[in-house]
Amino acid sequence: MRDLKELARAERTQLANLLHSLALQLWQTPSLCAGWSVRDVVAHMLSYEELSAGGVVSRFTRGWLRFDRANAIGLDDFAEHTPQQLLDLLDRSLQPRGLTTAFGSRIALVDAMIHQQDIRRPLGLPRDIPAERLVPALNFARIAPPIGALRRIQGIRLVATDLDWTAGRGPEVRGQGEALLMSMAGRGGITDELEGPGLPKLRGRIDGSSSGRPPANV
Protein backbone atom coordinates (compact mmCIF):
# COMPACT_ATOMS: atom_id res chain seq x y z
CA MET A 1 0.00 0.00 0.00
CA ARG A 2 1.19 3.50 -0.78
CA ASP A 3 2.16 5.86 2.02
CA LEU A 4 -0.94 7.32 3.64
CA LYS A 5 0.33 10.86 3.15
CA GLU A 6 0.50 10.14 -0.57
CA LEU A 7 -3.03 8.74 -0.49
CA ALA A 8 -4.28 11.84 1.31
CA ARG A 9 -2.58 14.06 -1.25
CA ALA A 10 -4.21 12.09 -4.07
CA GLU A 11 -7.62 12.52 -2.42
CA ARG A 12 -7.09 16.25 -1.95
CA THR A 13 -5.90 16.59 -5.53
CA GLN A 14 -9.07 14.91 -6.80
CA LEU A 15 -11.15 17.26 -4.65
CA ALA A 16 -9.26 20.28 -5.99
CA ASN A 17 -9.82 19.12 -9.57
CA LEU A 18 -13.53 18.77 -8.87
CA LEU A 19 -13.81 22.22 -7.35
CA HIS A 20 -11.90 23.84 -10.20
CA SER A 21 -14.45 22.36 -12.60
CA LEU A 22 -17.51 23.77 -10.82
CA ALA A 23 -19.37 26.79 -12.10
CA LEU A 24 -19.47 29.57 -9.53
CA GLN A 25 -23.19 29.18 -8.82
CA LEU A 26 -22.70 25.54 -7.86
CA TRP A 27 -20.65 26.61 -4.86
CA GLN A 28 -23.96 27.65 -3.27
CA THR A 29 -25.48 24.18 -3.69
CA PRO A 30 -26.55 22.64 -0.35
CA SER A 31 -24.15 19.88 0.68
CA LEU A 32 -24.89 16.77 2.71
CA CYS A 33 -23.90 18.76 5.82
CA ALA A 34 -27.08 20.28 7.22
CA GLY A 35 -27.19 24.02 6.62
CA TRP A 36 -23.87 24.13 4.77
CA SER A 37 -23.32 24.91 1.11
CA VAL A 38 -20.48 23.51 -1.01
CA ARG A 39 -18.57 26.69 -0.24
CA ASP A 40 -19.13 26.23 3.50
CA VAL A 41 -17.77 22.69 3.41
CA VAL A 42 -14.62 23.82 1.61
CA ALA A 43 -14.18 26.76 3.99
CA HIS A 44 -14.65 24.44 6.97
CA MET A 45 -11.91 22.12 5.76
CA LEU A 46 -9.44 24.87 5.03
CA SER A 47 -10.16 26.88 8.17
CA TYR A 48 -8.05 24.35 10.09
CA GLU A 49 -5.34 23.88 7.49
CA GLU A 50 -2.90 26.61 8.48
CA LEU A 51 -3.55 26.63 12.22
CA SER A 52 -0.63 25.89 14.49
CA ALA A 53 -1.13 23.61 17.47
CA GLY A 54 -1.68 26.72 19.56
CA GLY A 55 -4.20 27.98 17.03
CA VAL A 56 -6.19 24.77 17.28
CA VAL A 57 -6.20 24.98 21.08
CA SER A 58 -7.27 28.62 20.89
CA ARG A 59 -10.15 27.89 18.55
CA PHE A 60 -11.48 25.05 20.68
CA THR A 61 -11.09 27.15 23.81
CA ARG A 62 -13.13 29.91 22.18
CA GLY A 63 -15.63 27.24 21.18
CA TRP A 64 -15.95 25.90 24.74
CA LEU A 65 -14.28 22.63 23.65
CA ARG A 66 -17.22 21.75 21.39
CA PHE A 67 -16.70 20.70 17.78
CA ASP A 68 -19.80 22.48 16.51
CA ARG A 69 -18.80 25.79 18.09
CA ALA A 70 -15.20 25.48 16.91
CA ASN A 71 -16.47 24.77 13.40
CA ALA A 72 -18.72 27.82 13.52
CA ILE A 73 -15.76 29.97 14.56
CA GLY A 74 -13.76 28.64 11.62
CA LEU A 75 -16.55 29.47 9.19
CA ASP A 76 -16.84 32.97 10.62
CA ASP A 77 -13.09 33.45 10.22
CA PHE A 78 -13.38 32.46 6.54
CA ALA A 79 -16.65 34.23 5.80
CA GLU A 80 -15.03 36.73 3.43
CA HIS A 81 -13.05 34.19 1.43
CA THR A 82 -14.21 33.90 -2.16
CA PRO A 83 -14.33 30.55 -3.96
CA GLN A 84 -11.17 31.53 -5.83
CA GLN A 85 -9.34 32.32 -2.60
CA LEU A 86 -10.42 28.98 -1.18
CA LEU A 87 -9.22 27.22 -4.31
CA ASP A 88 -5.87 28.98 -4.10
CA LEU A 89 -5.48 27.84 -0.49
CA LEU A 90 -6.48 24.28 -1.36
CA ASP A 91 -3.95 24.20 -4.20
CA ARG A 92 -1.28 25.20 -1.67
CA SER A 93 -2.48 22.56 0.77
CA LEU A 94 -2.50 19.38 -1.27
CA GLN A 95 0.32 17.94 0.83
CA PRO A 96 -0.97 17.30 4.37
CA ARG A 97 0.79 19.21 7.11
CA GLY A 98 0.24 20.17 10.71
CA LEU A 99 -2.71 18.67 12.53
CA THR A 100 -3.96 16.69 9.53
CA THR A 101 -0.78 14.59 9.46
CA ALA A 102 -1.73 13.05 12.81
CA PHE A 103 -2.39 9.29 12.87
CA GLY A 104 -0.16 8.87 9.85
CA SER A 105 -2.14 11.43 7.80
CA ARG A 106 -5.35 9.45 8.28
CA ILE A 107 -7.09 12.65 9.40
CA ALA A 108 -6.25 14.31 6.09
CA LEU A 109 -7.38 11.27 4.10
CA VAL A 110 -10.72 10.77 5.86
CA ASP A 111 -11.46 14.50 6.04
CA ALA A 112 -10.96 15.00 2.30
CA MET A 113 -12.85 11.82 1.37
CA ILE A 114 -15.96 12.45 3.44
CA HIS A 115 -16.18 16.10 2.49
CA GLN A 116 -15.63 15.36 -1.18
CA GLN A 117 -18.63 13.04 -1.04
CA ASP A 118 -20.59 15.69 0.88
CA ILE A 119 -20.12 17.82 -2.23
CA ARG A 120 -20.33 15.23 -5.00
CA ARG A 121 -23.51 13.47 -3.95
CA PRO A 122 -25.84 16.53 -4.04
CA LEU A 123 -24.28 17.59 -7.35
CA GLY A 124 -24.89 14.17 -8.88
CA LEU A 125 -21.20 13.63 -9.56
CA PRO A 126 -20.39 10.08 -8.38
CA ARG A 127 -16.91 8.57 -8.60
CA ASP A 128 -15.12 5.32 -7.95
CA ILE A 129 -12.85 5.71 -4.92
CA PRO A 130 -9.71 3.55 -5.20
CA ALA A 131 -9.74 0.71 -2.69
CA GLU A 132 -6.25 1.64 -1.48
CA ARG A 133 -7.74 4.92 -0.19
CA LEU A 134 -11.17 3.72 0.86
CA VAL A 135 -10.08 0.80 3.04
CA PRO A 136 -7.84 2.83 5.40
CA ALA A 137 -10.50 5.54 5.49
CA LEU A 138 -13.12 3.02 6.58
CA ASN A 139 -10.83 1.62 9.25
CA PHE A 140 -10.02 5.02 10.71
CA ALA A 141 -13.54 6.44 10.45
CA ARG A 142 -14.79 3.65 12.73
CA ILE A 143 -12.69 4.88 15.66
CA ALA A 144 -12.08 8.60 15.07
CA PRO A 145 -13.86 10.27 18.02
CA PRO A 146 -15.06 13.42 16.21
CA ILE A 147 -16.92 11.34 13.63
CA GLY A 148 -18.90 9.58 16.34
CA ALA A 149 -19.17 6.34 14.39
CA LEU A 150 -18.76 4.06 17.40
CA ARG A 151 -22.19 4.91 18.79
CA ARG A 152 -23.80 4.44 15.38
CA ILE A 153 -22.27 1.07 14.53
CA GLN A 154 -22.04 -0.59 17.95
CA GLY A 155 -23.44 -4.13 17.78
CA ILE A 156 -23.53 -4.13 13.96
CA ARG A 157 -21.37 -5.97 11.45
CA LEU A 158 -20.51 -3.85 8.40
CA VAL A 159 -19.80 -5.67 5.14
CA ALA A 160 -18.57 -3.92 2.01
CA THR A 161 -19.92 -5.56 -1.14
CA ASP A 162 -17.36 -3.97 -3.47
CA LEU A 163 -14.27 -4.33 -1.27
CA ASP A 164 -12.57 -6.94 0.88
CA TRP A 165 -13.61 -5.19 4.09
CA THR A 166 -15.72 -6.09 7.09
CA ALA A 167 -15.87 -4.76 10.64
CA GLY A 168 -17.81 -5.30 13.83
CA ARG A 169 -20.07 -7.98 15.24
CA GLY A 170 -23.81 -8.36 15.18
CA PRO A 171 -26.54 -8.24 12.54
CA GLU A 172 -25.10 -7.31 9.16
CA VAL A 173 -25.38 -4.12 7.17
CA ARG A 174 -24.16 -4.58 3.61
CA GLY A 175 -23.41 -2.11 0.85
CA GLN A 176 -20.72 -0.34 -1.10
CA GLY A 177 -17.78 0.90 0.93
CA GLU A 178 -18.43 4.56 0.18
CA ALA A 179 -22.02 4.29 1.40
CA LEU A 180 -20.84 2.56 4.58
CA LEU A 181 -18.31 5.34 5.16
CA MET A 182 -20.87 8.11 4.74
CA SER A 183 -23.36 6.30 6.96
CA MET A 184 -20.72 5.91 9.67
CA ALA A 185 -20.21 9.67 9.36
CA GLY A 186 -23.90 10.18 10.07
CA ARG A 187 -24.95 11.53 6.69
CA GLY A 188 -28.68 11.24 6.12
CA GLY A 189 -30.29 9.45 3.19
CA ILE A 190 -27.39 7.08 2.54
CA THR A 191 -28.89 4.08 4.31
CA ASP A 192 -31.34 3.60 1.43
CA GLU A 193 -28.34 2.21 -0.47
CA LEU A 194 -27.64 -0.40 2.21
CA GLU A 195 -29.34 -3.64 3.22
CA GLY A 196 -29.28 -6.28 5.90
CA PRO A 197 -30.87 -7.15 9.24
CA GLY A 198 -28.82 -4.53 11.08
CA LEU A 199 -30.05 -1.69 8.87
CA PRO A 200 -33.02 -0.58 11.03
CA LYS A 201 -30.70 -0.14 14.00
CA LEU A 202 -28.16 1.87 11.99
CA ARG A 203 -30.84 3.99 10.31
CA GLY A 204 -32.48 4.78 13.62
CA ARG A 205 -29.22 5.94 15.13
CA ILE A 206 -28.46 8.19 12.16
CA ASP A 207 -31.98 9.61 12.02
CA GLY A 208 -31.80 10.27 15.75
CA SER A 209 -28.67 12.42 15.41
CA SER A 210 -29.23 16.10 16.07
CA SER A 211 -26.96 17.36 13.28
CA GLY A 212 -25.39 16.22 10.04
CA ARG A 213 -22.66 18.82 10.23
CA PRO A 214 -19.10 17.57 10.06
CA PRO A 215 -16.71 17.58 12.98
CA ALA A 216 -13.54 19.60 12.96
CA ASN A 217 -10.86 18.00 10.75
CA VAL A 218 -12.50 14.64 10.23
C-alpha positions in Angstrom: 0.0 0.0 0.0 1.2 3.5 -0.8 2.2 5.9 2.0 -0.9 7.3 3.6 0.3 10.9 3.2 0.5 10.1 -0.6 -3.0 8.7 -0.5 -4.3 11.8 1.3 -2.6 14.1 -1.3 -4.2 12.1 -4.1 -7.6 12.5 -2.4 -7.1 16.3 -2.0 -5.9 16.6 -5.5 -9.1 14.9 -6.8 -11.1 17.3 -4.7 -9.3 20.3 -6.0 -9.8 19.1 -9.6 -13.5 18.8 -8.9 -13.8 22.2 -7.4 -11.9 23.8 -10.2 -14.4 22.4 -12.6 -17.5 23.8 -10.8 -19.4 26.8 -12.1 -19.5 29.6 -9.5 -23.2 29.2 -8.8 -22.7 25.5 -7.9 -20.7 26.6 -4.9 -24.0 27.6 -3.3 -25.5 24.2 -3.7 -26.6 22.6 -0.3 -24.2 19.9 0.7 -24.9 16.8 2.7 -23.9 18.8 5.8 -27.1 20.3 7.2 -27.2 24.0 6.6 -23.9 24.1 4.8 -23.3 24.9 1.1 -20.5 23.5 -1.0 -18.6 26.7 -0.2 -19.1 26.2 3.5 -17.8 22.7 3.4 -14.6 23.8 1.6 -14.2 26.8 4.0 -14.7 24.4 7.0 -11.9 22.1 5.8 -9.4 24.9 5.0 -10.2 26.9 8.2 -8.0 24.3 10.1 -5.3 23.9 7.5 -2.9 26.6 8.5 -3.6 26.6 12.2 -0.6 25.9 14.5 -1.1 23.6 17.5 -1.7 26.7 19.6 -4.2 28.0 17.0 -6.2 24.8 17.3 -6.2 25.0 21.1 -7.3 28.6 20.9 -10.1 27.9 18.5 -11.5 25.0 20.7 -11.1 27.1 23.8 -13.1 29.9 22.2 -15.6 27.2 21.2 -15.9 25.9 24.7 -14.3 22.6 23.6 -17.2 21.7 21.4 -16.7 20.7 17.8 -19.8 22.5 16.5 -18.8 25.8 18.1 -15.2 25.5 16.9 -16.5 24.8 13.4 -18.7 27.8 13.5 -15.8 30.0 14.6 -13.8 28.6 11.6 -16.6 29.5 9.2 -16.8 33.0 10.6 -13.1 33.5 10.2 -13.4 32.5 6.5 -16.7 34.2 5.8 -15.0 36.7 3.4 -13.0 34.2 1.4 -14.2 33.9 -2.2 -14.3 30.5 -4.0 -11.2 31.5 -5.8 -9.3 32.3 -2.6 -10.4 29.0 -1.2 -9.2 27.2 -4.3 -5.9 29.0 -4.1 -5.5 27.8 -0.5 -6.5 24.3 -1.4 -4.0 24.2 -4.2 -1.3 25.2 -1.7 -2.5 22.6 0.8 -2.5 19.4 -1.3 0.3 17.9 0.8 -1.0 17.3 4.4 0.8 19.2 7.1 0.2 20.2 10.7 -2.7 18.7 12.5 -4.0 16.7 9.5 -0.8 14.6 9.5 -1.7 13.1 12.8 -2.4 9.3 12.9 -0.2 8.9 9.8 -2.1 11.4 7.8 -5.4 9.4 8.3 -7.1 12.6 9.4 -6.2 14.3 6.1 -7.4 11.3 4.1 -10.7 10.8 5.9 -11.5 14.5 6.0 -11.0 15.0 2.3 -12.8 11.8 1.4 -16.0 12.4 3.4 -16.2 16.1 2.5 -15.6 15.4 -1.2 -18.6 13.0 -1.0 -20.6 15.7 0.9 -20.1 17.8 -2.2 -20.3 15.2 -5.0 -23.5 13.5 -3.9 -25.8 16.5 -4.0 -24.3 17.6 -7.4 -24.9 14.2 -8.9 -21.2 13.6 -9.6 -20.4 10.1 -8.4 -16.9 8.6 -8.6 -15.1 5.3 -8.0 -12.8 5.7 -4.9 -9.7 3.6 -5.2 -9.7 0.7 -2.7 -6.3 1.6 -1.5 -7.7 4.9 -0.2 -11.2 3.7 0.9 -10.1 0.8 3.0 -7.8 2.8 5.4 -10.5 5.5 5.5 -13.1 3.0 6.6 -10.8 1.6 9.2 -10.0 5.0 10.7 -13.5 6.4 10.5 -14.8 3.6 12.7 -12.7 4.9 15.7 -12.1 8.6 15.1 -13.9 10.3 18.0 -15.1 13.4 16.2 -16.9 11.3 13.6 -18.9 9.6 16.3 -19.2 6.3 14.4 -18.8 4.1 17.4 -22.2 4.9 18.8 -23.8 4.4 15.4 -22.3 1.1 14.5 -22.0 -0.6 17.9 -23.4 -4.1 17.8 -23.5 -4.1 14.0 -21.4 -6.0 11.4 -20.5 -3.8 8.4 -19.8 -5.7 5.1 -18.6 -3.9 2.0 -19.9 -5.6 -1.1 -17.4 -4.0 -3.5 -14.3 -4.3 -1.3 -12.6 -6.9 0.9 -13.6 -5.2 4.1 -15.7 -6.1 7.1 -15.9 -4.8 10.6 -17.8 -5.3 13.8 -20.1 -8.0 15.2 -23.8 -8.4 15.2 -26.5 -8.2 12.5 -25.1 -7.3 9.2 -25.4 -4.1 7.2 -24.2 -4.6 3.6 -23.4 -2.1 0.9 -20.7 -0.3 -1.1 -17.8 0.9 0.9 -18.4 4.6 0.2 -22.0 4.3 1.4 -20.8 2.6 4.6 -18.3 5.3 5.2 -20.9 8.1 4.7 -23.4 6.3 7.0 -20.7 5.9 9.7 -20.2 9.7 9.4 -23.9 10.2 10.1 -25.0 11.5 6.7 -28.7 11.2 6.1 -30.3 9.5 3.2 -27.4 7.1 2.5 -28.9 4.1 4.3 -31.3 3.6 1.4 -28.3 2.2 -0.5 -27.6 -0.4 2.2 -29.3 -3.6 3.2 -29.3 -6.3 5.9 -30.9 -7.2 9.2 -28.8 -4.5 11.1 -30.0 -1.7 8.9 -33.0 -0.6 11.0 -30.7 -0.1 14.0 -28.2 1.9 12.0 -30.8 4.0 10.3 -32.5 4.8 13.6 -29.2 5.9 15.1 -28.5 8.2 12.2 -32.0 9.6 12.0 -31.8 10.3 15.7 -28.7 12.4 15.4 -29.2 16.1 16.1 -27.0 17.4 13.3 -25.4 16.2 10.0 -22.7 18.8 10.2 -19.1 17.6 10.1 -16.7 17.6 13.0 -13.5 19.6 13.0 -10.9 18.0 10.8 -12.5 14.6 10.2 
